[in-house]
Amino acid sequence: MSQTTTTASAPARAEWTGQFGFIISAIGSAVGLGNIWRFPGVAYENGGGAFLIPYIVALLTAGIPILFLDYAIGHRFRGSAPLALRRVAGKLGEGIGWFQVMICVFIAIYYTAVLAWASSYFVFSFNLSWGEDAAGYFTGEYLKLADQPFTLDFVPAVLIPLILMWGVALVVLGAGVVKGVQRLNMVAIPLLVVGFVILVVRALFLPGATEGLNALFTPDFAALADPSVWVAAYSQIFFSLSVAFGIMMTYSSYRKRRSNMTSPGLVVAFGNSSFEILAGIGVFATLGFFAHQQGVGVGELEGLKGVGLAFMTFPAIATQMPGGEIFGALFFGALTLAGLTSMISIMEVILAGVMDKFGLTRKRAVYGIGGVLAVISVVLFGTTSGLTALDTIDNWANNIGIVASAVVMTITVLWIRRAGTELSGHLSALSTFKVGRVWLVCVSVLGPVVLGYMLVATIVDLLATPFSGYDTGYLAIVGWGSIAVMIICSILLTMSPWRYNPDRFTPWPPVGAAAAKETAR
């Protein structure tokens, strides 16, 4: 089958208005639900204050290097994940790019459901609708969680905000990279930071807040001898930075020709980690208050991360504290904003890939592809079995899909294609912070080894123990089946013809002596 239907080059790409627009949009992608509800619990379970040591090591040796790799590929080869990776590594690279797009497809259809829950709870906060039994309200009255793993019994309380959240996302995406995506982040990120700082300051003055912070930051240095603690640190950094599944590659492809790549990357990486630590302080100060109210230790509380923390523990805390309505509104407002900016970036990966391959206009891609995904999302997650499906798909997409994508991408680009020197030269050509051999070692050796170990360990664990105690048949269909669908669709999309000639382009800027000349010009 011919891979191209025309020799024409792809149309010009959209561009951010400048460096600040890119930075704040990249931060909007990186700062998401996991920063607020995952990091505090992971840190607490893996050595408390001592966890910051492997966390920083993971940030410097894997998070930032792979973030730079995404930036280099996206900017130098000027395309979405499938297009940019095809230009660097041929059809194999394109297939990896489509696998990253498919990861985003699966994440998008459930991520919007969490947005719907958060926006609902933002409204519920003003009169503390969940009452005295927050956990029972969430699974019972709100989600109406069924015992069956799959139903088509729709829940209006979930369905309506789910449709609204998809509507908001598609309108923003339809407005374009600058007028939609960048403008949303310009408004949402400052609001998120201000709102969350207010929440943290309030939490620090609650009775018992000190005990909560002590529980989080008291170091257990013995934990550093446990390999699982280091794996947890690499895992947290890897997922929170939005690397290796197309987002940062796509966003960097919208940068202008003369763009400083590495310094903004450092701002994004450290800004993301700073927000995670801020979230840890706010969450555990609040948990300290909750433990104080119940007369127990923080370690005796349940639901210290994930859905349980956000929609069961925090509502219960808001019920018991003075001004709980405002506190709840700030928390769920922050959760909604963080989730929305991340959701937009996830969808942008999908849309950019489709527009590049098939020559669709943005409007047709947004409302065509986005509309189909919205329908699938509503059918799967607007029902009484939505939480079960979300829990399963989230685990396989993140812990198998993204990690596998990172391992295969780094091996293909840096070992098979041997593009490390070219990409290193690209990053350094116009950037104030230069990269060299240390970066190459981190991204081509340390990254694949650590992530490969994580991937194998996760697969062995999932095969040995049914995830969350779910039925093995259900896990085979929904969990492993999701990965199978990603792979099959990636192959089919790679085989389909291009609307434009994907290989007709000039990389920018040049490297080596030509780069020096370009810089001096």
C-alpha positions in Angstrom: 0.0 0.0 0.0 1.3 3.4 -0.8 2.1 5.4 2.2 1.4 8.8 0.7 -1.4 10.0 -1.6 0.4 13.3 -2.5 3.8 14.7 -2.6 2.7 17.9 -0.9 4.2 18.9 2.4 2.1 19.1 5.6 0.6 22.5 6.2 2.4 25.0 8.6 2.0 24.1 12.3 0.3 26.3 14.9 2.7 28.1 17.3 2.6 29.4 20.8 2.8 33.1 21.1 6.1 32.9 22.9 8.1 31.1 25.6 5.8 32.0 28.4 2.8 30.6 26.6 4.6 27.3 26.1 5.9 27.1 29.7 2.5 27.8 31.3 0.8 25.3 28.9 3.4 22.6 29.7 3.0 23.2 33.4 -0.8 23.0 32.9 -0.3 19.6 31.4 2.2 18.3 34.0 0.3 19.6 37.0 -2.7 17.3 37.2 -4.7 15.0 39.4 -1.7 12.9 40.3 0.1 15.9 41.9 -2.7 16.4 44.3 -3.9 12.9 45.2 -1.0 10.6 44.4 2.3 12.2 45.5 1.5 12.8 49.2 0.4 9.2 49.7 3.4 7.7 47.7 5.8 9.8 49.7 4.2 8.8 53.0 4.3 5.1 52.2 8.0 5.2 51.0 10.1 6.8 53.7 8.4 10.1 54.3 11.0 12.9 54.3 13.7 10.4 53.1 11.6 9.8 50.0 12.6 13.2 48.8 16.2 11.8 48.2 15.2 9.2 45.5 12.5 11.6 44.3 15.1 14.2 43.4 17.5 11.6 42.0 14.7 10.3 39.8 13.8 13.8 38.7 17.4 14.6 37.7 18.3 11.2 36.1 15.1 10.2 34.4 12.4 12.8 34.5 14.2 15.8 33.1 16.3 13.8 30.6 13.3 12.1 29.1 11.4 15.4 29.1 14.3 16.9 27.1 14.1 13.9 24.7 10.5 14.6 24.1 11.2 18.3 23.5 14.1 17.6 21.1 12.1 15.1 19.0 9.0 17.3 18.8 10.8 20.5 18.0 13.5 19.3 15.7 11.1 17.1 13.6 8.1 19.4 13.9 5.3 17.1 14.3 2.8 15.2 16.4 4.1 12.0 18.1 3.5 9.7 15.0 4.9 12.3 12.5 8.0 13.3 14.6 8.9 9.8 15.5 8.5 8.7 11.8 10.9 11.4 10.8 13.5 10.2 13.3 13.0 6.4 13.1 10.8 5.5 10.1 7.7 3.4 10.2 8.8 1.8 13.5 9.0 5.2 15.0 5.6 6.1 13.6 4.1 3.0 15.2 5.5 4.0 18.5 4.0 7.4 18.0 0.5 6.0 17.3 0.9 3.8 20.4 1.4 7.0 22.4 -1.7 8.5 20.7 -3.7 5.4 21.7 -2.6 5.6 25.3 -4.0 9.2 25.3 -7.2 7.9 23.8 -7.8 5.5 26.7 -6.7 8.1 29.3 -8.9 10.8 27.8 -12.1 8.7 28.0 -11.7 8.0 31.7 -9.9 11.3 32.8 -13.0 13.3 31.9 -15.1 11.1 34.2 -12.8 12.2 37.2 -13.3 15.8 36.0 -17.0 15.3 36.1 -16.8 14.0 39.7 -14.6 16.8 40.8 -16.8 19.5 39.2 -19.9 17.8 40.9 -18.1 17.9 44.3 -17.2 21.5 43.8 -20.9 22.2 43.7 -21.6 19.8 46.5 -19.1 21.6 48.7 -21.2 24.7 49.2 -23.7 22.8 51.3 -21.6 19.7 52.1 -24.1 17.5 50.3 -22.3 14.3 51.2 -23.3 14.6 54.9 -21.7 12.5 57.6 -20.9 9.4 55.6 -18.7 10.7 52.7 -17.5 7.3 51.6 -21.0 5.9 51.5 -22.3 8.9 49.6 -19.6 8.7 46.9 -20.0 5.0 46.1 -23.7 4.7 47.0 -25.8 7.8 46.4 -23.5 9.5 43.9 -21.9 6.8 41.7 -24.6 4.1 42.6 -21.7 1.6 42.2 -22.9 -1.7 40.9 -21.6 -5.2 41.9 -21.5 -6.2 38.3 -18.3 -5.2 36.4 -20.2 -3.8 33.4 -23.7 -2.3 33.2 -25.5 0.2 31.0 -27.5 1.7 33.9 -26.8 5.4 33.5 -26.4 7.7 36.5 -27.8 11.2 35.8 -25.7 12.8 38.5 -22.6 11.6 36.7 -23.9 11.7 33.2 -24.7 15.4 33.1 -21.4 16.8 34.4 -19.6 14.3 32.2 -21.3 15.7 29.1 -20.6 19.2 30.3 -16.9 18.5 30.8 -16.5 17.1 27.4 -18.3 20.1 26.0 -15.9 22.5 27.7 -12.9 20.5 26.6 -14.0 20.4 22.9 -14.8 24.1 22.8 -11.4 25.0 24.2 -9.6 22.6 21.7 -11.7 23.8 18.8 -10.6 27.4 19.5 -7.0 26.4 18.6 -3.6 26.2 20.2 -3.3 29.9 21.1 -6.9 31.0 21.5 -8.0 27.8 23.2 -5.2 25.8 24.9 -2.8 28.6 25.7 -5.6 31.0 26.8 -7.1 28.4 29.1 -3.8 27.8 30.8 -3.1 31.5 31.2 -6.3 31.8 33.3 -6.5 28.3 34.9 -2.9 27.9 36.2 -2.7 31.2 38.2 -6.2 30.5 39.6 -5.1 27.0 40.5 -1.9 28.2 42.3 -3.6 31.0 44.2 -6.5 28.8 45.3 -4.3 26.0 46.4 -1.9 28.3 48.3 -5.0 29.6 50.2 -6.0 26.0 50.9 -2.6 25.1 52.2 -2.3 28.2 54.4 -5.7 27.4 55.9 -4.7 23.8 56.5 -1.5 24.7 58.3 -3.5 26.5 61.0 -5.8 23.6 61.8 -5.4 21.7 65.0 -3.2 18.6 64.5 -1.6 20.0 61.3 1.8 19.6 62.8 1.2 15.9 63.4 0.3 15.5 59.8 3.4 17.2 58.5 5.5 15.1 60.9 3.9 12.0 59.5 4.8 13.1 56.0 8.3 14.5 56.4 9.8 12.4 59.3 12.5 10.6 57.4 12.8 6.8 57.5 16.3 6.4 56.0 16.1 2.6 56.3 13.5 2.7 53.5 16.2 3.9 51.1 17.6 0.4 51.1 14.4 -1.0 49.7 14.5 -1.1 45.8 10.7 -0.6 45.7 11.1 2.8 47.2 13.3 3.9 44.3 11.0 2.4 41.8 8.1 4.4 43.4 10.2 7.6 43.1 10.9 7.0 39.4 7.3 6.0 38.8 6.0 9.2 40.4 8.4 11.5 38.6 7.8 9.8 35.3 4.0 10.0 35.4 3.7 13.4 36.9 5.8 15.1 34.2 3.6 13.9 31.3 6.6 12.3 29.4 6.7 9.5 26.8 3.1 9.5 25.7 3.2 12.3 23.2 2.2 15.4 25.2 5.5 17.2 25.5 6.5 16.1 22.1 3.3 17.7 20.6 3.6 20.8 22.7 7.3 21.4 21.7 6.3 21.0 18.0 4.4 24.3 18.4 7.5 26.2 19.5 9.0 28.8 17.2 12.2 28.1 15.2 14.5 30.1 17.6 13.4 28.6 20.9 15.3 28.0 24.1 14.4 24.3 24.8 16.2 23.3 28.0 15.8 26.2 30.3 12.0 26.2 30.0 12.1 22.4 30.5 13.8 23.0 33.9 11.2 25.5 34.8 8.4 23.1 33.9 10.1 20.2 35.8 10.9 22.1 39.0 7.5 23.9 38.9 5.7 20.6 38.7 7.7 19.1 41.6 7.3 22.3 43.7 3.5 22.0 43.3 3.7 18.3 44.3 5.5 19.2 47.5 3.0 22.0 48.1 0.2 19.5 47.6 1.9 17.1 50.1 2.0 19.9 52.7 -1.6 20.8 52.3 -2.9 17.3 52.1 -1.1 16.0 55.2 -1.7 19.1 57.3 -5.4 18.4 56.6 -5.0 14.7 57.4 -3.3 15.6 60.6 -6.4 17.6 61.6 -8.7 14.7 60.7 -6.6 12.3 62.8 -6.6 14.8 65.7 -10.4 15.0 65.5 -10.7 11.2 65.7 -8.1 10.7 68.3 -5.9 8.4 66.1 -2.6 8.6 64.4 -2.3 9.7 60.8 -1.1 6.2 59.9 -4.4 4.7 61.1 -6.4 6.7 58.6 -7.6 5.0 55.4 -7.7 6.4 51.9 -4.4 8.4 51.9 -4.2 8.6 48.1 -6.1 8.4 44.8 -9.9 8.4 44.5 -10.3 7.5 48.1 -8.4 10.5 49.3 -10.1 13.0 47.0 -13.7 11.8 47.1 -14.0 10.1 50.5 -11.4 11.3 53.0 -11.4 15.0 52.0 -15.2 15.4 52.0 -15.3 13.8 55.5 -12.6 16.3 56.6 -14.5 19.2 55.2 -17.6 18.2 57.2 -15.7 18.4 60.5 -13.7 21.6 60.0 -14.9 25.2 60.5 -15.6 26.8 57.1 -15.6 23.4 55.5 -17.7 24.6 52.7 -15.0 27.0 51.5 -12.3 24.5 52.1 -14.1 21.9 50.0 -14.8 24.4 47.2 -11.1 25.3 47.1 -10.0 21.7 47.0 -12.4 20.5 44.3 -12.0 23.7 42.4 -8.2 23.1 42.3 -8.8 19.5 41.3 -11.1 20.5 38.5 -8.7 23.1 37.1 -5.7 20.8 37.4 -7.6 18.0 35.7 -9.0 20.2 32.9 -5.6 21.6 31.8 -4.1 18.1 31.8 -7.2 16.7 29.9 -6.7 19.4 27.2 -3.1 18.3 26.7 -4.0 14.6 26.4 -6.6 15.4 23.7 -4.2 17.6 21.8 -1.9 14.6 21.3 -4.8 12.7 19.6 -5.9 15.6 17.5 -2.4 16.6 16.4 -1.7 13.0 15.2 -5.0 12.7 13.3 -4.6 16.2 11.7 -1.0 15.4 10.6 -1.9 12.0 9.1 -5.2 12.7 7.4 -5.1 16.4 6.7 -8.2 17.2 8.8 -9.0 20.7 9.8 -8.9 21.4 13.6 -12.7 21.8 13.8 -13.3 18.5 12.0 -10.8 16.7 14.1 -12.1 18.2 17.4 -15.7 17.6 16.9 -15.4 14.4 14.9 -12.8 12.5 16.9 -13.6 14.3 20.1 -17.3 13.6 19.7 -16.7 9.8 19.2 -14.5 9.7 22.3 -17.1 11.6 24.3 -19.8 9.0 23.4 -17.5 6.1 24.4 -16.6 7.9 27.7 -20.3 8.5 28.5 -21.2 4.8 27.8 -18.3 3.5 29.9 -18.2 6.0 32.8 -21.6 7.5 33.0 -22.9 4.2 34.4 -23.0 2.3 37.7 -19.9 0.4 36.7 -17.8 3.4 35.8 -15.5 3.3 38.8 -14.5 -0.3 38.2 -13.7 0.4 34.5 -11.8 3.6 35.4 -9.7 1.8 38.0 -8.7 -1.0 35.6 -8.0 1.1 32.5 -6.0 3.7 34.5 -3.7 1.0 35.9 -3.0 -0.7 32.6 -2.7 2.5 30.6 -0.2 4.1 33.0 1.7 1.2 34.5 2.0 -0.9 31.3 1.3 1.4 28.4 3.3 4.5 29.3 6.2 2.7 30.7 6.4 0.3 27.7 6.2 3.4 25.4 9.1 5.0 27.1 11.3 1.9 27.0 10.6 1.2 23.3 10.9 4.8 22.3 14.3 5.3 24.0 15.7 2.0 22.6 14.4 2.8 19.1 15.6 6.4 18.9 18.8 6.2 20.8 20.0 2.6 20.3 18.6 1.6 16.9 18.4 4.9 15.2 21.4 6.3 17.1 20.0 9.8 17.1 21.4 10.8 20.5 24.2 13.0 19.2 21.8 14.7 16.7 19.2 15.4 19.4 21.8 16.5 22.0 23.2 19.0 19.4 19.7 20.2 18.7 18.9 20.9 22.4 22.2 22.7 22.8 22.1 24.7 19.6 19.9 27.5 20.7 19.5 26.8 24.4 21.2 28.5 27.3 21.5 25.2 29.3 23.6 22.8 27.3 23.3 19.0 27.4 26.0 16.4 26.6 27.3 13.0 27.6 25.6 13.0 31.0 22.2 13.6 29.4 22.9 10.8 26.8 23.9 8.3 29.5 20.7 9.1 31.6 18.3 9.0 28.7 19.8 6.0 26.8 21.1 3.8 29.6 19.7 4.6 33.0 16.2 5.5 31.8 15.6 2.3 29.8 17.1 0.1 32.5 15.1 1.5 35.4 11.8 1.7 33.4 12.4 -1.8 32.0 12.7 -3.1 35.5 9.5 -1.3 36.5 7.7 -2.7 33.5 8.7 -6.3 34.1 8.0 -6.1 37.8 4.5 -4.7 37.1 3.7 -7.3 34.5 4.8 -10.1 36.9 2.7 -8.7 39.7 -0.4 -8.3 37.6 -0.1 -11.8 36.3 0.4 -13.2 39.8 -2.3 -11.2 41.7 -5.6 -10.1 40.4 -5.6 -6.3 40.4 -7.8 -4.9 43.2 -9.3 -8.4 43.6 -11.3 -8.0 40.4 -12.4 -11.0 38.3 -9.5 -12.4 36.2 -11.8 -12.6 33.1 -12.7 -9.0 33.5 -9.1 -7.9 33.9 -8.1 -9.9 30.8 -10.8 -8.2 28.7 -10.6 -4.6 30.1 -7.0 -4.4 31.3 -4.9 -6.5 28.9 -7.5 -6.0 26.2 -6.9 -2.3 26.4 -3.2 -2.8 25.7 -4.1 -5.2 22.8 -6.4 -2.6 21.3 -3.6 0.1 21.6 -1.2 -2.2 19.7 -3.6 -3.2 17.0 -4.8 0.3 16.3 -1.2 1.5 16.2 -0.4 -1.0 13.5 -3.5 -0.1 11.4 -2.9 3.6 11.7 0.8 3.1 10.7 -0.3 1.2 7.6 -2.9 3.8 6.5 -1.8 6.3 3.8 -0.7 9.8 4.6 -2.6 12.8 3.2 0.6 14.7 3.0 4.2 13.6 2.4 5.5 13.1 6.0 9.1 12.9 5.0 9.3 16.2 3.1 10.6 18.6 5.6 13.8 20.3 6.8 14.8 19.8 10.5 15.5 22.9 12.5 17.8 24.3 13.7 20.9 22.6 12.2 23.4 21.1 14.5 27.2 21.2 14.7 29.1 23.9 12.8 25.9 25.0 11.0 24.2 25.4 14.4 27.0 27.7 15.6 26.6 29.8 12.5 22.8 29.9 13.0 23.3 31.0 16.6 25.7 33.8 15.6 23.5 35.1 12.9 
